[in-house]
Amino acid sequence: MKNQFIYTAVIAEKEFKASFNVEKVIRSLTNEDGSIIVILDDFNERVTDQPDIDLKTNKFKGYKKVRETVQSEIVLSAEDGARFYELTEYKL
């Protein structure tokens, strides 16, 4: 597929090859260390269990299900980020 950007993902100090669809990128930001955060337009809903604390007594009542809308945030290394910008930069 021509729309996939392949990069090296580091998870638990191990390196893996990963990819994302460049057509789903909505924003990117370069960090001070040269790495780049890429945010994708792939919203989805996640349900998690979170502690339910009574605000008046500050006592634990159990757990409650909380729905969150999330999207992917990918961190590219400086090297992968340079390739990403070279591929996606709009030049006149």
Buried (B, 14 or more C-beta within 10 A) or exposed (E): EEEEBEBEBEEEEEEEEBEBEBEBBEEBEEEEEEBBBBBBEEEEEEEEEEEEEEEEEEEEEEEEEEEEEEEBEBBBBEEBBEBBEEEEEEEE
